[in-house]
Amino acid sequence: MTRKLLSWEALLLFILIVVVLINVSLSPFYLGLNNQINLFQLSIEKIIVALAMTLIIINAEIDLSVASVMGLSACMLAYLHNQGQPFWVAIVASLLVGALAGAFNGFWVAYVGLPSLVVTLAGLIGYRGVARILVEDESIGNFPAWFEKLGQQGFIGSVPFSLLIFFVGIVIVWIVLQRSGYGRTIYVIGNSADVARYSGVNVRRVKMSLFIISGTVSALAGVLIAARLGAVRGSTALGFELDIITMVLLGGVSIFGGSGTLTGVVLSILIILNIRNGLSLVNIPGNTQTGVIGLLLILSVLLPNWLQAAQAKWNRERHVKAAG
């Protein structure tokens, strides 16, 4: 399994190098500092949530509601600010809304036993509906200047604050997956929840905690996108779940759970960001970009299965020849 993951990561690294070389040839502006910052900044909220989604999918679950939770959190922030509440209250309430949404998802999945695909699909629709109720058809902004500066300029030179959060998130998730007992239980449950239970793991508690983490991180991303955009609508973060899930699956995390590495996910994130950036530099419209990402999502599910089947066939043929 380790050898397979390493080979997948090597393939991703090769693809990333090819994409970067193509982008360099397409535009003289690609390697510019401003473009490299924009490469991350325009999708920074997605890649932050992708870190939490990595934990969810390794655990053999999925959270389709992350983008709707992002939108709900942003709309809650805008709504409370528009109602004249202290801004720190609006931020805290927005984060709590995300945690509660994650806990709601986790309850139905971990304690009732419903499939996470069904539960979070309902959440995708329901949370987006609540967000639209909060702001109706308005675009709400006029946030404090320090808040918009936080999202658009950052406090350390031109490096956005959200990018620093992403790098800190990478370190935290790596420690969780590689250096903690909690991370080991995530993998064990992803491989077999029954085996985990027989081993004394509290499967329900772990799954519940993962969905709360997913909801809270999504809410944080919603606050960050409000800061970056400077205004919020009911459609904020609409459709972001496609990119987020693609980043994780393309990174080699099995849709069936139990396997995957953070290194693969980070390489996948870089590939997708560079593909979108390259398409933007040559004026490819957003709908076409979304179609390309959708194709990558399909390939990220099919290609590992094809490679595994081809490897199994090759191993069988080798054993037959050796026996003959």
C-alpha positions as CSV (number, residue, x, y, z in Angstrom):
1,M,0.0,0.0,0.0
2,T,2.8,2.4,0.9
3,R,4.6,1.7,-2.4
4,K,1.3,2.3,-4.3
5,L,0.8,5.7,-2.6
6,L,4.4,6.7,-3.2
7,S,4.0,5.9,-6.9
8,W,0.8,7.9,-7.0
9,E,2.5,10.9,-5.4
10,A,5.4,10.6,-7.9
11,L,2.8,10.7,-10.7
12,L,1.2,13.8,-9.2
13,L,4.5,15.5,-8.9
14,F,5.2,14.7,-12.6
15,I,1.8,16.1,-13.5
16,L,2.4,19.3,-11.5
17,I,5.8,19.9,-13.2
18,V,4.1,19.5,-16.6
19,V,1.3,21.9,-15.7
20,V,3.7,24.5,-14.4
21,L,5.9,24.2,-17.6
22,I,2.8,24.6,-19.8
23,N,1.6,27.7,-17.8
24,V,5.1,29.2,-18.1
25,S,4.9,28.8,-21.9
26,L,1.4,30.2,-22.1
27,S,1.9,33.4,-20.2
28,P,4.9,35.6,-19.3
29,F,3.0,36.7,-16.2
30,Y,2.7,33.3,-14.7
31,L,5.9,33.4,-12.6
32,G,5.2,36.9,-11.3
33,L,4.9,37.3,-7.5
34,N,1.4,38.8,-7.8
35,N,0.2,35.9,-9.9
36,Q,1.6,33.3,-7.5
37,I,-0.1,35.0,-4.6
38,N,-3.4,35.2,-6.6
39,L,-3.0,31.5,-7.5
40,F,-3.6,30.7,-3.8
41,Q,-5.7,33.6,-2.7
42,L,-8.5,33.1,-5.2
43,S,-9.0,29.5,-3.9
44,I,-7.6,29.8,-0.4
45,E,-10.9,29.0,1.4
46,K,-11.3,25.8,-0.7
47,I,-7.9,24.5,0.1
48,I,-8.3,25.1,3.8
49,V,-11.5,23.1,3.8
50,A,-9.8,20.4,1.7
51,L,-7.6,19.7,4.7
52,A,-10.6,18.8,6.9
53,M,-12.2,16.9,4.0
54,T,-9.0,14.7,3.9
55,L,-9.7,13.5,7.4
56,I,-13.4,12.9,6.6
57,I,-12.8,10.8,3.5
58,I,-9.9,8.8,5.0
59,N,-12.5,7.9,7.7
60,A,-14.7,6.5,4.8
61,E,-17.3,9.3,5.0
62,I,-18.0,12.4,2.9
63,D,-19.3,15.9,3.6
64,L,-21.1,17.4,0.7
65,S,-22.4,20.3,2.8
66,V,-19.0,22.1,3.4
67,A,-19.7,24.8,0.7
68,S,-23.2,25.4,2.1
69,V,-21.8,25.7,5.6
70,M,-19.2,28.2,4.3
71,G,-22.1,30.2,2.7
72,L,-24.2,30.0,5.9
73,S,-21.3,31.1,8.1
74,A,-20.6,34.1,5.8
75,C,-24.3,35.0,5.7
76,M,-24.6,34.8,9.5
77,L,-21.7,37.1,9.9
78,A,-23.2,39.6,7.4
79,Y,-26.7,39.3,8.9
80,L,-25.5,40.0,12.5
81,H,-23.3,42.8,11.4
82,N,-26.2,44.3,9.5
83,Q,-28.3,44.0,12.6
84,G,-25.8,46.2,14.5
85,Q,-24.3,43.4,16.7
86,P,-20.7,43.8,17.8
87,F,-18.4,42.4,15.1
88,W,-16.7,39.9,17.4
89,V,-20.1,38.5,18.3
90,A,-20.9,38.0,14.6
91,I,-17.6,36.2,14.1
92,V,-18.0,33.9,17.1
93,A,-21.7,33.2,16.2
94,S,-20.6,32.3,12.6
95,L,-18.1,29.8,13.9
96,L,-20.6,28.3,16.3
97,V,-23.1,27.9,13.4
98,G,-20.5,25.9,11.5
99,A,-19.8,23.7,14.6
100,L,-23.5,23.1,15.1
101,A,-24.0,22.2,11.5
102,G,-21.1,19.7,11.7
103,A,-22.6,18.3,15.0
104,F,-26.0,17.9,13.3
105,N,-24.4,16.0,10.4
106,G,-22.3,13.9,12.8
107,F,-25.3,12.9,14.9
108,W,-27.2,11.4,12.0
109,V,-24.1,9.7,10.7
110,A,-22.4,8.5,13.9
111,Y,-25.3,7.8,16.2
112,V,-28.3,7.1,13.9
113,G,-26.3,5.3,11.3
114,L,-27.5,7.2,8.2
115,P,-25.1,7.3,5.2
116,S,-23.0,10.5,5.2
117,L,-23.7,11.0,1.5
118,V,-27.5,11.3,2.2
119,V,-27.1,13.4,5.4
120,T,-24.7,15.9,4.0
121,L,-26.6,16.2,0.7
122,A,-29.6,17.2,2.7
123,G,-27.3,19.6,4.6
124,L,-26.0,21.0,1.3
125,I,-29.6,22.0,0.4
126,G,-30.8,23.0,3.9
127,Y,-27.9,25.1,5.0
128,R,-27.9,27.0,1.7
129,G,-31.6,27.6,2.2
130,V,-31.0,29.1,5.6
131,A,-28.2,31.3,4.2
132,R,-30.6,32.7,1.6
133,I,-33.2,33.4,4.2
134,L,-30.7,35.4,6.3
135,V,-29.6,37.8,3.5
136,E,-32.5,37.3,1.0
137,D,-31.5,38.8,-2.3
138,E,-29.2,41.4,-0.8
139,S,-25.5,41.8,-1.0
140,I,-24.3,42.8,2.5
141,G,-20.9,44.3,3.1
142,N,-19.5,47.4,4.8
143,F,-17.4,45.3,7.1
144,P,-14.8,46.9,9.4
145,A,-11.7,48.1,7.5
146,W,-9.4,45.8,9.6
147,F,-11.5,42.8,8.7
148,E,-11.3,43.5,4.9
149,K,-7.6,44.2,5.2
150,L,-7.2,40.8,6.9
151,G,-8.8,39.0,3.9
152,Q,-7.4,41.1,1.1
153,Q,-4.0,42.3,2.1
154,G,-2.8,40.4,5.2
155,F,-0.6,41.7,7.9
156,I,2.8,40.3,6.8
157,G,3.7,42.1,3.6
158,S,1.4,41.0,0.8
159,V,0.9,37.5,2.2
160,P,-2.8,36.9,3.0
161,F,-3.7,35.9,6.5
162,S,-5.7,33.0,5.2
163,L,-2.6,31.6,3.5
164,L,-0.9,31.5,6.8
165,I,-3.8,29.6,8.2
166,F,-3.5,27.1,5.4
167,F,0.2,26.4,6.2
168,V,-0.6,26.0,9.9
169,G,-3.4,23.7,8.9
170,I,-1.0,21.5,6.9
171,V,1.2,21.1,9.9
172,I,-1.7,20.3,12.2
173,V,-3.2,17.7,9.9
174,W,0.2,16.1,9.2
175,I,0.8,15.7,13.0
176,V,-2.7,14.3,13.4
177,L,-2.4,11.7,10.7
178,Q,1.3,10.8,11.2
179,R,2.0,11.3,14.8
180,S,-1.1,10.8,16.9
181,G,-3.3,8.0,18.1
182,Y,-6.4,9.9,16.9
183,G,-5.0,9.8,13.4
184,R,-4.4,6.1,13.5
185,T,-8.0,5.5,14.6
186,I,-9.2,7.6,11.6
187,Y,-7.3,5.2,9.3
188,V,-8.5,2.1,11.2
189,I,-12.1,3.1,11.1
190,G,-11.8,3.9,7.4
191,N,-10.5,0.4,6.7
192,S,-13.2,-1.3,8.8
193,A,-15.5,0.3,11.4
194,D,-16.3,-3.2,12.8
195,V,-12.6,-4.1,13.4
196,A,-12.2,-0.7,15.0
197,R,-15.1,-1.4,17.4
198,Y,-13.8,-4.8,18.3
199,S,-10.4,-3.1,19.0
200,G,-12.1,-0.9,21.6
201,V,-12.3,2.3,19.4
202,N,-15.2,4.6,20.1
203,V,-16.2,4.8,16.4
204,R,-19.2,7.1,17.1
205,R,-17.2,9.6,19.0
206,V,-14.4,9.8,16.3
207,K,-16.9,10.2,13.5
208,M,-18.8,12.9,15.5
209,S,-15.6,14.8,16.2
210,L,-14.6,14.7,12.5
211,F,-17.9,16.2,11.3
212,I,-17.7,18.9,14.0
213,I,-14.1,19.7,12.8
214,S,-15.4,19.8,9.2
215,G,-18.2,22.2,10.1
216,T,-16.0,24.5,12.1
217,V,-13.3,24.7,9.5
218,S,-15.9,25.3,6.8
219,A,-17.3,28.1,9.0
220,L,-13.8,29.6,9.4
221,A,-13.4,29.5,5.6
222,G,-16.8,31.3,5.3
223,V,-15.6,34.1,7.6
224,L,-12.4,34.3,5.5
225,I,-14.2,34.5,2.2
226,A,-16.4,37.3,3.6
227,A,-13.2,39.2,4.5
228,R,-11.7,38.6,1.1
229,L,-14.7,39.6,-1.0
230,G,-15.9,42.4,1.3
231,A,-19.6,41.5,0.7
232,V,-21.8,38.4,1.1
233,R,-24.7,37.0,-0.8
234,G,-26.8,33.9,-0.4
235,S,-24.8,32.3,-3.2
236,T,-21.4,32.8,-1.6
237,A,-19.2,29.6,-2.0
238,L,-21.8,28.0,-4.2
239,G,-20.4,24.9,-5.9
240,F,-17.1,24.9,-4.0
241,E,-17.6,21.3,-2.8
242,L,-16.7,20.1,-6.3
243,D,-13.1,21.5,-6.2
244,I,-12.7,20.5,-2.5
245,I,-13.6,16.8,-3.0
246,T,-11.6,16.7,-6.3
247,M,-8.5,18.0,-4.4
248,V,-8.8,15.1,-1.9
249,L,-9.6,12.3,-4.3
250,L,-7.0,13.3,-6.9
251,G,-4.5,13.3,-4.0
252,G,-4.8,9.6,-3.7
253,V,-7.2,9.4,-0.8
254,S,-9.5,6.4,-1.4
255,I,-13.2,7.2,-1.7
256,F,-13.7,4.0,0.2
257,G,-11.6,5.3,3.1
258,G,-8.6,3.9,5.0
259,S,-5.8,5.1,2.8
260,G,-4.2,8.4,1.6
261,T,-1.6,10.9,2.5
262,L,-1.4,14.6,3.1
263,T,1.5,14.8,0.7
264,G,-0.7,13.6,-2.1
265,V,-3.5,16.0,-1.2
266,V,-1.1,19.0,-1.2
267,L,0.3,18.0,-4.6
268,S,-3.3,17.7,-5.9
269,I,-4.1,21.1,-4.5
270,L,-1.2,22.6,-6.3
271,I,-2.2,20.9,-9.6
272,I,-5.7,22.1,-9.5
273,L,-4.8,25.7,-8.5
274,N,-2.2,25.8,-11.3
275,I,-4.7,24.4,-13.9
276,R,-7.3,27.0,-12.9
277,N,-4.7,29.7,-12.9
278,G,-3.4,28.7,-16.3
279,L,-6.9,28.6,-17.8
280,S,-7.6,32.0,-16.4
281,L,-4.4,33.4,-17.9
282,V,-5.5,32.4,-21.4
283,N,-9.0,33.7,-20.7
284,I,-10.8,30.4,-20.5
285,P,-14.3,31.1,-19.0
286,G,-15.2,29.8,-15.5
287,N,-17.8,27.3,-16.7
288,T,-15.1,25.6,-18.8
289,Q,-12.8,25.5,-15.9
290,T,-15.5,23.9,-13.8
291,G,-15.9,21.3,-16.5
292,V,-12.2,20.5,-16.4
293,I,-12.3,20.1,-12.6
294,G,-15.3,17.8,-13.0
295,L,-13.4,15.6,-15.4
296,L,-10.5,15.5,-13.0
297,L,-12.9,14.4,-10.3
298,I,-14.1,11.5,-12.5
299,L,-10.5,10.5,-13.3
300,S,-9.4,10.7,-9.7
301,V,-12.0,8.0,-8.8
302,L,-11.5,5.8,-11.9
303,L,-7.8,6.0,-12.5
304,P,-6.7,4.5,-9.1
305,N,-9.1,1.6,-9.7
306,W,-7.8,1.0,-13.2
307,L,-4.2,1.1,-12.0
308,Q,-5.0,-1.3,-9.1
309,A,-6.7,-3.7,-11.5
310,A,-3.8,-3.5,-14.0
311,Q,-1.3,-4.2,-11.2
312,A,-3.4,-7.2,-9.9
313,K,-3.5,-8.6,-13.5
314,W,0.3,-8.1,-13.9
315,N,0.9,-9.9,-10.6
316,R,-1.3,-12.8,-11.6
317,E,0.5,-13.2,-14.9
318,R,3.9,-13.0,-13.2
319,H,2.9,-15.8,-10.7
320,V,1.6,-18.0,-13.5
321,K,4.8,-17.6,-15.4
322,A,6.8,-18.3,-12.3
323,A,4.8,-21.4,-11.6
324,G,5.1,-22.6,-15.2
